[in-house]
Amino acid sequence: MTLLIAFVESAVNEHIEGALASLGKLTAEFPSLIVQSTQGSNFNLSSKEYTHGVVIRFRSSEAFEIFMGSSEYKDMWSTKFQPITRKTLPIHFCVDPVGTEIM
């Protein structure tokens, strides 16, 4: 899953970092569902529509459904992200594993 996020302009950087840290911590708590998770800010000056991005690799489409449907994820999203998010663009796709190492 790739998630592009546009935070509201009035969002305090501390709240943005806190929301992203909460998501990072939550994904680390689900190793049976999640292979890898990473996030970062948009550095492309010509494309400022979205301010941040998150990429999460799930073990299966079922693992994705379990995580996204969990009360932990829903609570974290509603308390940390919704108050400071202007819009999101979630992108879901299946990717065959390549190699044996996580980069």
C-alpha positions in Angstrom: 0.0 0.0 0.0 1.2 3.5 -0.8 -0.5 6.4 0.9 0.1 10.0 -0.2 -0.9 12.5 2.5 -1.6 16.2 2.3 -1.6 17.8 5.8 -3.4 21.0 6.4 -1.2 24.1 6.2 -2.0 25.0 9.8 -0.7 21.6 11.1 2.1 22.0 13.5 5.2 20.1 12.5 5.2 18.4 15.9 1.7 17.0 15.3 2.7 15.7 11.8 5.8 14.0 13.2 3.8 12.6 16.1 1.2 11.1 13.7 3.8 9.6 11.5 5.7 8.2 14.5 2.4 6.7 15.8 1.9 4.9 12.4 5.5 3.7 12.4 5.1 2.3 15.9 1.8 0.6 15.1 3.2 -1.0 11.9 6.1 -2.4 14.0 3.6 -4.0 16.4 2.2 -6.2 13.5 5.2 -8.2 12.2 2.9 -11.1 11.4 1.0 -8.8 8.9 3.6 -6.3 7.7 6.9 -7.0 6.0 8.2 -3.5 5.8 7.0 0.1 6.4 8.7 3.4 5.5 7.6 7.0 5.3 8.9 10.4 4.4 8.2 14.0 3.2 7.9 15.1 -0.3 11.1 16.7 -1.6 9.9 17.4 -5.2 9.5 21.1 -5.4 7.5 20.9 -8.6 4.8 18.7 -7.0 3.6 20.0 -3.7 0.0 18.5 -3.8 0.9 15.9 -1.2 3.3 16.6 1.6 4.2 13.1 2.8 4.1 9.5 1.7 3.9 6.1 3.4 4.7 2.7 1.9 3.7 -0.4 3.7 4.4 -3.9 2.4 1.9 -6.5 3.7 2.4 -10.2 3.8 -0.8 -10.8 1.9 -4.0 -9.0 0.8 -5.7 -10.7 3.9 -3.0 -9.1 6.1 -3.8 -5.7 4.6 -7.5 -6.2 5.4 -6.8 -7.3 8.9 -4.5 -4.4 9.6 -6.8 -1.7 8.0 -9.8 -3.2 9.9 -8.1 -3.3 13.3 -9.3 -1.1 16.1 -5.7 0.0 16.7 -5.3 1.4 13.2 -8.8 3.0 13.1 -8.2 4.7 16.5 -4.7 5.9 15.6 -6.0 7.3 12.3 -9.0 9.1 13.8 -7.0 10.7 16.6 -3.6 11.4 15.0 -4.2 11.9 11.3 -7.8 13.0 10.7 -7.6 16.2 12.6 -4.6 17.4 10.6 -5.1 15.8 7.2 -6.5 17.8 4.2 -6.6 14.8 1.8 -5.1 11.4 1.1 -4.6 9.2 -1.9 -4.3 5.5 -1.0 -2.9 3.2 -3.8 -3.1 -0.5 -3.4 -1.3 -3.0 -5.6 0.1 -6.5 -5.5 3.9 -6.8 -6.0 5.8 -10.1 -6.4 8.7 -10.4 -4.0 12.1 -9.9 -5.7 15.2 -11.3 -4.0 15.4 -12.4 -0.3 16.5 -9.2 1.4 14.5 -6.3 2.6 16.2 -3.0 1.6 
